[in-house]
Amino acid sequence: MQKYITQHNLSTLLDTLIKNGTRVVAPRMNVGIPLYEPLKNSGEMVTDQLPRRSAKEAFFPVCEDIMCYEKEGQQVKLTDIDPTRLLGSPTICSGVGAGVPEGGSMTL
């Protein structure tokens, strides 16, 4: 059985999550291009256009350090990165999949 949420209730939910400190990622306009980015409020979410890139870009860096090294003479010291620096606040990704018609509802 499918369940639906109206656009109004989705906006209320997202605004509440954002207000409570949850990072909400959804399609939003950036210089005229819809991209997955963190929202400041639900009104920024674009529901009538598909984003140009994957939602993965909002969660995984294009480039990241996996190890550091120091060399002194013939000695090399390897150090793993601190994995806690990659962890941020809880994140919700919205708007992945079909668009929501204005005033319509979204299947959950």
C-alpha positions as CSV (number, residue, x, y, z in Angstrom):
1,M,0.0,0.0,0.0
2,Q,1.4,3.4,-1.0
3,K,1.4,6.3,1.4
4,Y,1.4,9.9,0.4
5,I,2.4,13.2,1.9
6,T,1.1,16.5,0.5
7,Q,3.5,19.2,-0.6
8,H,2.4,21.3,2.3
9,N,3.1,18.6,4.9
10,L,6.4,17.7,3.2
11,S,7.4,21.4,3.5
12,T,6.4,21.5,7.1
13,L,8.3,18.3,7.8
14,L,11.5,19.6,6.1
15,D,11.3,23.0,7.8
16,T,10.9,21.2,11.2
17,L,13.9,19.0,10.5
18,I,16.0,22.0,9.4
19,K,15.0,24.0,12.5
20,N,16.1,21.1,14.7
21,G,19.6,21.0,13.1
22,T,19.1,18.2,10.6
23,R,21.0,18.7,7.4
24,V,18.3,18.4,4.7
25,V,19.7,17.9,1.1
26,A,17.4,18.3,-1.8
27,P,17.4,19.8,-5.3
28,R,17.7,23.6,-5.1
29,M,18.5,26.2,-7.7
30,N,22.2,27.3,-7.9
31,V,22.9,29.9,-10.5
32,G,19.9,28.7,-12.5
33,I,20.8,25.0,-12.3
34,P,19.0,22.5,-10.0
35,L,21.6,20.7,-7.8
36,Y,21.5,18.6,-4.7
37,E,22.5,20.9,-1.9
38,P,21.7,21.6,1.8
39,L,18.5,23.6,2.2
40,K,18.0,26.6,4.5
41,N,14.3,26.2,4.3
42,S,11.8,24.0,2.3
43,G,10.9,26.9,0.0
44,E,14.3,26.4,-1.7
45,M,13.5,22.9,-2.8
46,V,12.9,22.5,-6.6
47,T,10.3,19.9,-7.4
48,D,9.6,20.5,-11.1
49,Q,13.1,19.9,-12.5
50,L,15.5,17.1,-12.3
51,P,18.9,18.0,-10.8
52,R,21.9,18.0,-13.2
53,R,24.1,15.8,-11.1
54,S,23.8,12.9,-8.7
55,A,22.8,13.3,-5.0
56,K,26.1,11.5,-4.2
57,E,28.0,14.8,-4.7
58,A,26.2,16.2,-1.6
59,F,27.4,13.4,0.6
60,F,30.8,12.3,-0.8
61,P,33.6,14.7,-1.5
62,V,35.1,14.7,-5.0
63,C,38.5,14.3,-3.5
64,E,39.5,13.3,0.1
65,D,42.5,12.4,2.1
66,I,42.7,8.8,3.1
67,M,46.2,8.9,4.7
68,C,48.9,11.3,5.7
69,Y,52.6,10.7,5.7
70,E,55.7,12.4,7.1
71,K,59.2,11.6,5.9
72,E,62.4,12.3,7.9
73,G,65.5,10.9,6.3
74,Q,64.8,7.2,5.6
75,Q,61.9,7.0,8.1
76,V,58.3,7.3,6.8
77,K,55.5,7.8,9.3
78,L,52.0,7.0,8.0
79,T,48.9,8.3,9.7
80,D,45.2,7.4,9.0
81,I,42.8,10.2,8.8
82,D,40.4,10.9,11.7
83,P,37.1,9.3,10.5
84,T,35.1,11.6,12.9
85,R,35.9,14.6,10.7
86,L,33.9,13.1,7.9
87,L,30.8,12.7,10.1
88,G,28.5,15.7,10.4
89,S,25.0,16.2,11.6
90,P,22.3,13.8,10.7
91,T,21.3,14.3,7.1
92,I,18.0,13.7,5.2
93,C,18.0,13.6,1.4
94,S,14.7,14.7,-0.2
95,G,13.6,15.0,-3.8
96,V,15.3,11.9,-5.1
97,G,13.1,10.3,-7.7
98,A,10.0,11.7,-9.5
99,G,9.1,15.3,-9.2
100,V,6.1,16.5,-7.1
101,P,3.5,18.5,-8.9
102,E,2.8,21.9,-7.4
103,G,0.1,21.4,-4.7
104,G,0.4,17.6,-5.3
105,S,1.6,14.8,-3.2
106,M,4.7,12.6,-3.0
107,T,4.8,8.8,-2.6
108,L,6.8,7.7,0.4
